[in-house]
Amino acid sequence: MRRYEIYLMEEEVARHYFGQESKLFHLFLEKERASDTTRSIIEKQVNYITRPIPALQLQQLLKQSLKHRIDYYSYKDTHCLSLQPSLSIAEVNLFETKITLEAEGNFDAETIFFEVLRKFDPYFMAIDVKNFRYGWLNPIKQVKLI
């Protein structure tokens, strides 16, 4: 099973750390592994570089974007996709500070959710601490200066 925590990063942080995502990943990794005393300090740092999740807007967007699918269902803050031919299952939960996505099988169901989130805001970053995977849902284009 794959488990992602998806954070909405501050625009300035996202632009500054584009190409250096590993530094952000290590902050989130440190938060997971920290003792209780240092965890609160790291959580303050994470809160500083992230934005709150606009849960109501995302609820509406997910329902609107996926309502035509017979393999989609939702209950409160939980949204699920179960793609039978491809054996792909994903569940998204919305919280104040992050979104969690749990997936099994191939990547089809989670990709559908990632696409909806990507279109909503370009500064979402997905982190899978267990498998050391991380990245932007929408790669940020860099401005080339002469």
N, C-alpha and C positions, 0 to 999 in steps of 0.2 A: 504494500500500500504506500502510495505517495501522499505526503501531507505538506501543504504549502501554507505559509503565513504571508498574506499579501498586505503591504503597507502603502499608504498614499503619502508619498514623500513631498516635502516642501520643494517648490520649483527651483529655488536657488541651490538647494542641496543636490537635487537631481542633475542639474546642469554642471555643477562643480565636480561631482563624482562620476560623471559619465566616462566610461572607460576605466574607472577605478572602483567598480562595484564590489570587488573583493574586500575593500576597506569597510564598506557598509555591512557586508555579510559578516565580517569578523566581529563587528559591534553586536549584531544580533546573536551570533554564536556565543559571544562572551556573556550576553544577558542570560542565555539558557543555562550556561554552566556556572554562573556566579553564585557565590554564597548569598545568604539573605542580606548581609550588611552591604555588600557591593552591588547587589541586584537593584536596590532602590536608586542608587546613583546612576547606573546604566539605564534604567527605565526613564529617568529624567532626561538623559541625553537622547534616547529614542523618541520621547515625546516632543523634544525640541525640534528634531529633524523631520517629524512626520506630521501629517494633518489628520484631523478627525475624519472618520468615514461618514459620508452623507447617506446614511442607511435608508432613509425613506425614499430618496431619489433613486438609489440603486435598486431598491425593492421594485419600484415601479418600472424601471428600465429593464430589469431581468424578466419580469412578468410580461411586459410589452414585447420584448425581443423574442421570447421563447414560447409565447402562448400558442402559437400555431403547431408546436411540436407535440406529438402524442406521447413521447418518451420523457416529457418534462412535467414535474409537479413541484409545488411549493407548500410550505406550512410555516406560518409566522416568518422567522428570519432565516429559514432553511430552504434552499433550492436544490433540486436533484435532477440529474439527467441519467437515464439508463438506456444506453444504446445496445440493443440486443444483437444485431448482426455482427457488430464489431467487438462485442463483449467489453464495453467501456462504460464505467460508472463513475460519476463525480457528484460530490455534495458540497455546496457552498453555504457557509454560515457567516452572517454579517454581525459585527460587533462595533463598539464605539471607536476603537483604535486600530482594528485590523479586520481582515477577512480571512477565514480559513477555508481551504479547499482540500478535500480528501478525495483521492481517485484510485481506482483499480483498473486493471486491464490495459488496453492500449490508450493512447493519448487523445482520442477523438473528443470525448465528453469534456475533459478539462480544457481543451483547446477552444471549444465553443464558449465556455464561461470566460476564458481569458480574452477572447475576441470582444465580448460585450463590455468587459471592464476596460479594455484598451481604448475602445471608442468613447467611453465616458470621460476618461481623464488620462493624459499621456504619462503621468508620473507615478503609476503603480509599479511596485517592485515586489516580485514573488521570491520567497526564500524557503528552501527545503533544508533545514538544518541537519536532519538525519542523514541525507544523501549528499550533502555539500553541493547543492544546486541553487542557483540564484540568477536573477536577471530582470531586466525591465520588460513589462508586457508590451511596451511600445518603445522601440529604440529611439533615443533622442538624437535629433539631427544636430550636428555641430556646425556652427557658423565659421566659415573659413575667412580668416583675416589675412590681408596681403602683408 
